[in-house]
Amino acid sequence: MPTHRCGPELSFHFVSYGRAGPRRIDRLSPAQIAQIARTVRGTPEATVKVTGGAKSLAAAKAHFRYLARGEFAIETDQGELFQGSGRQLLENWDLELERTLAAAPYVSSAGRKAAKLTHHIVLSMPAGTPAKGLLEASRAFAREQFALKRRYALVLHTDQPHPHVHLVVKAVSEQGRRLNIRKATLREWRQEFAQQLRAQGIAANATTRIERGVTRAALLDGIFRAGRAKRSEFLRERVQSVHDELRAGGLKPEAGKAQLLATRARVQQGWRDIGDALRRQGHSGLAAEVARFIERMPRVRTDRERVAAAIVAHVRQKARDREAPSR
């Protein structure tokens, strides 16, 4: 009988990232049960986002100036603190030499993109997360991932509702290996960051939107702001296309909808298998929570359907505003 094998953090193989995965779950470990509980109870998700990188020394200095802003200290992998542009820090990293070495093989290659000297990463949690705990978790995450391998520096920002840490990592390691960040890398980083947050007493989880049955972020306000400001021609064209279809009688069927529904069906079946395994292990209460979690999953919608829902909501709100009595 096939079994469901996972690492320390539960990996929901019923999603399998496009591959068919095992269905039978013979036994869940305590760590897996803990993550199931966090997921169905809506524990906040840890966020690890790659926001770009610097391809020149000037760009790296400018980024550190932005991060410091005259009030935030830049903390290095060696525990040193810097203010301002972090010029001395960058000199210690030998970025100018790295830039020269990175460009050397491509001197005669027209149109070749410059290699990144640094990667820029943001570690964050929702508003209300203790800044001190977030910083300690970020330090531990950076040590686990990069210490003695890559130079890095971090900055805690508390000037927004949710505290977050900017992590700048040197693209080339001390051993000369370049860092390539892939989707699998980000999944591993999120799991590690969530684990470090929990070590600080901060409730944190690391699962994918598909596993949670979550669709993309709401488009209600952003669509119309971007459309009015003409910041996104592609978005405006999509909104106009959906608007025209609605006026003509409704959205046309989309080929991708069937795939989305099939994915949701696999996810729900996977969660039902997890519920069965929990009941077999005597966790009937958590199995009932899993069943309710499946029932609460939002309706599956394509991007165009989400745009249509946003348009309808916008039109209805405008109608309510017109009908509201003036004061």
N, C-alpha and C positions, 0 to 999 in steps of 0.2 A: 504494500500500500504506500503510495507516495506521501511524503511528509512535507510540512511547511518549515523551512529552515530560515532562521533570521539571525542577525548579529545582535549586539547588545541593545541597539535601538530597533524597535519593530519596523520592518520594511514590508509595507503592504503589497505583497507580490501579486495580488489579484489585479492590480493596475498594470504592473510589469512593464510600463513604459513602452507599450506597443508589442510586447511579446506575450505569448500565452504562458500563464504561470500555473503552478499546482493548485488544486482546489481543496484537497483534504488537509485539515489542520489537526494533527494528532494531539499536540500539547503545546500550550503557551507558557513561556517562562515568566517569572515575576516581573522582569523588566518590560516584557511585551504587554503584559496585563496592565502595568502602570501607564504605558503609553496609550493603550486603548482607552483607559479611563480619562486621561488628559484630553484625548481627541473628542470623545463623545460629550465631554463636559465643557467644551469650548475654551480650553486653556489657551491663552494668547500665544501666537506663533512668533518665534524668533525670526528676525529678518536679517539676511546677509545679502547686500546688493553691491554689485560691481558698477561703479559710476564712471569708469573711464581710466585714463592714465596719462602720464606726461611723456612726450616724445622728444623733449629738449630740456636742457638745464634751466632755461628761462621759464618754461612752462611749469617745471617742478617747483621753482622758487615762487612763482605766482600762486600756485596751489597752496603752498605752505603759508604764504601771506594771507590768503583767504581763510585758511583754517584757523590761524592764530588771531586775526582781526584785532590785534593789539591787546586782547584780554584773555585769550586761552593759551595755556602752555602746551608745547609740543613735547611729548614724552617719548624717548627712544627705547630701543630694545635693551640698551645698557643702563636704563634708569636715569639718564640725563634729561634735563629740562631745557628747552629753548623757547625763545620768543621771536616773533617777527617772521622773516622769510625762511628761517632755518638754514641760512647760507652755510654756516660751519658744519651743520649736520650733513648737508648734501655733499660738501667737499670731502667729508669723511667717507661717504659712500662711493667716491670716485665716479660719479655719474658722467662727468665729461669724458673720462677714459672709456666708460661703457658706451657712450654715444659714438665715439670714434670707432671702437671695435665693431659695434653693431652695423655701422654704415659701410665699413671697409669691403665686405664681400659684394656689395651692391652698387659700388661706385659707377659702374658702367651699365647698370640696369635701369633704363628709363622708366619712370612711373612707379618704381617700387616704393611701397609705403615704408616710412621710417618705423623702426622697432620701438616699442615702449621701453622707457627707462624705469618707470614706476607704475604700479597698479593702485587704483584708488578704490577702497572698499568702505561701505558704511554698515555698521552693526547697530541695530536699533530694536526697540520694543515700544509698545503703546504708551500713551500718556499715563502718568501715575507711577511708572516704573522707577524705583529708587535709583538716582543717578550714581551713587557710590557703588551699589551692587552691580550696576551695568558696567561701570568702569572696571571693577575687579574681574568680572566675567570676561570682558574684552581683553584685559591683560593676559588672563589665563589662556584664552583662546589663541591669542597671538603667540604666546610662548609655545603652546602645544604644536601649532602649525609651522612656525617659522624660526624659533630660537636655534641658534648655532648653524642655521642653514641660509637664512636670508635676512638682510637688514630691514628693519621696519620702524615706524614711528606711529604714534596714535595721539588723537586729540579728542577730549570729551567736550561736547557742545550741550549747553543747557539753556540756550536762548530761544528754544521752541517748546511747545507743549510736551513733546516726547523727547527725553534725553537720548542722545545717540553718539556713537563714537566713530570718528573718521580714522581709518587705518590705511596708511601708505606703506606699500611693500615694494622693495627693490625688485625689479623684474628678473635680474640675473642673480643667482645664488652665489655664495662664497666659493662654491665648487664649480662655478661657471655654467650652471644649468638654468635655462630660461623657464619661467613659470607660465604654464598654459592653463587658463581657467576654463573648464568645461562645465556642462550642466551637472555631471556627476560630482565634480569638485564642489559646486555650490551646495548640492544636497548633503555631502559629507560635512561641509563647513557649518551648515545650519544645524545639523545634529550635534556637532561638537559645541557650538555656541549655546544651544539650548541646554545642553548638559552642564556647561559652566555656569549658566544663569541659575539653574536649579541648585547647584552647589552653593550659590549665594543666597538661597532661600527665595528666589524669584520664580514663580510658576511660569514655565515656558515649554513650548512644544515645537516639533519640527516635522510637519507632514506637508504633502502637496495639496493644492486646491482640489484636484480631481479626487483624491482620497477623502476629502472632507465634503465632497459634493458641492463645492463652491464654484460659481461662475465668475467671470471677470468683474472688475470693479464697476460700480454703477456709473452710467454715462449721463445721468440727468442734467447736471449743471455744466460739466466740462464740455459736452457736445455743443451746447448753445453759446457758451463763452468763446470757444475756439472758432465757431462759425461766425459770430458777430465780429470778432477781432481779425478774421481772415488769417489766423495763424496756421491753419492746416487746410490746404486745398483738398487733399485727399479726404479728410474727414468731412469737409463741407460737401464734397461731391457724394459721399456715401449717404449723408443725411438727406440730401436733395433726392437721391435715387429712391431711398426708402419712402420719403414723403410722397413722391409721385406715385409709387406703387400703392400706398395706402389710399390716396385719393382716387385711384383707378379701381379700387375694390378690394385690395388686400395684398399681402406679400406673396410673391411667387414661391413655390416649393424649392428648397435648397438641397442639393445632393449631399452636403456635409452633415445634415441633420441626422441622417440614419447612423452615421459613424458615432456622433455624439451620444445618441440614445443607446447604441450598443456598448459604448464605454461605460455609461452610467449603469447599465444593466449588469456589467461585469463587476463594477464597484459594489453595487448593492448586494449581489450574490456573494461577493467576498466578505462583506460585513455580516451577512447571514451565516456564512460558514464560521466566522469568528464567534458570533453569538452561540452557535451550536457547541463550539469547543469550550466556551466559557461555562455553559450549562453542564457539560460533561465533567468539568473540573470543579463544579460546585459553586460557581460565581453567578448564580441566577439573577441577582440584583443588577449586576453590571450587564448581563445579557439582555435584560429588559431595557436598560439604558441604550444599548446598541440598537435594539428594535425601534425605539423612539427616535434615535439619531437618524436611522434610515428613513423614517416617515417624514422627518423635518427637512430632508434634502430639498433644496429649491428646484423648481421646474427647470428642465434643460432648455436652453435657448441658444440660438446661433447669434453671432455678432449683429446681423441684420435685425433679428427679432428683438435684441436688446435695444438697438437704435429705435425701432418702431415703438417699443414700450416707453422709451424716454420721450419720444415725440408726442405720443398720446397723453402721457402724464403732463407734459408741458402745456399742451393745448387745453386740457381740463383745468389746470391751475389758472391759466389766463382767463378762462371762462368764469371760474369761481371769483377771481379778483374783480372782473367786470360786474358780477352780480352782487358783490359785497356792498352793503350800504356805506356811503361816504360819511365821514364824521365831521 
